Amino acid sequence: MFLHPNDSLSRRNVLAGSLALGGVLALPRLALGDETKTGAPAKTLVLLHLNGGNDGLNTVIPYTDPRYRVLRPSLALDRGRIRKVSDTLGFHPGLQGFEALFRRDRMAVINGVGYPKPNYSHFRSTEIWFTGQPEKTPTYGWFGRTLSAKPSEAPLRGVALQKEQPLSFVSETPGTVTMTDFGRFRIPAGMEAAAKLYGAYGSLGGMRKQVGDAGAQAIQVARRIAKLKNAGGPFYGRIGEDLRKVLALLRADLGVECIQFQMGGYDTHSNQAASHNRLLAQLGNNLNAFQAELDKSGLADRVVTLVVSEFGRRAAENLSGGTDHGSAGPVFLIGKGVAPGFHGAYPSLEDLDRGNFKFTTDFRRVYASVLRAAFRTDPTPILGDFKPLELFA
């Protein structure tokens, strides 16, 4: 909806003013009387979802625990191949990139991350992770609530590299877009008239000027995005292509606070060994290359990457050479300035809950740490009373 200069301007219709950008909805954010302007985030969060449920036990391996080989007679990794990074824990052999990040003090590994009464449905557990509210029917996402709790004049605050808006971004507050390709993110021809209208508003006073300035700024950001090209770098695979887009967005310095994307294939019910090795090698090598590109671009101080999955896998392997839906698993925080090393207790391989790991770290404590350090905001109104972990140095 676009307002004529003679139209009445209320809080509702100001926030309803929108730009239809190549099928993507971008809503200009206005600083109204009861909102507080805020500066740029301390860091931009790059949020990667490992879609399907990553097998945490074969990702971060308790190689000294005899129960590991009892539970995984065929899927247990040979001890000589495990990338040992502590006296008891090591990475999957495919995670050369993670070992490099860990040894350069660029990675925090949070063990046993989950939530009470785990749900083993991909759909429902993803809802829980994306809303941060296991007890409630989904409404707004955890990042969406962050936007509302931390108002900003910035027209673009979150980008999801996918076709549909992730639940994590759903909010009563505008400022997020979805896209799959920069070349398709273009301003429709009819928007040129709207751009002129916003320019006319900018010459007026009061709230009309705010509408005009916000609209003009949103169109300018959209034009800049449409001109972007995927960044170069030693990336490969689907995750590599997405990281090229992430890096281009970061280098464009658009003030984006969160960029979310996903990597599929982790639902390894059968023949897990080969597929998991391939997935983890792509994950580790690409994220290690991504961090190196951030260092070279001078962006390392401003970006942190969080890697999550909707759940882990069961402790024991199944009869099909795979693992079934489980509960707790590891989460990875990557970047300059993270508190490196392991955080949280590794789940017991002996004391299981009907064959599943008992979580030792509530995932909302991870989010709370990110909100406090990366977004400079109090996590309590967004997540509830969950004490942040000390994940940043």
TAJO-V678727 format. One record per helix or strand of 2 or more residues. SS is the DSSP state (H for helix, E for strand). FROM is the first residue (numbers start at 1). TO is the last residue. If there is no record, write none. Layout:
# TAJO-V678727
ss-><SS;SS>
from-><FROM;FROM>
to-><TO;TO>
This chain:
# TAJO-V678727
ss-><H;E;E;E;H;E;H;E;E;H;E;H;H;E;H;E;H;H;H;H;E;H;H;E;E;E;E;H;H>
from-><11;19;24;44;56;60;67;83;90;96;107;122;142;158;167;176;182;191;206;237;258;272;300;303;329;341;361;363;380>
to-><16;21;26;50;58;61;71;84;91;103;114;131;149;160;169;178;184;202;226;251;263;297;302;309;334;343;362;374;383>
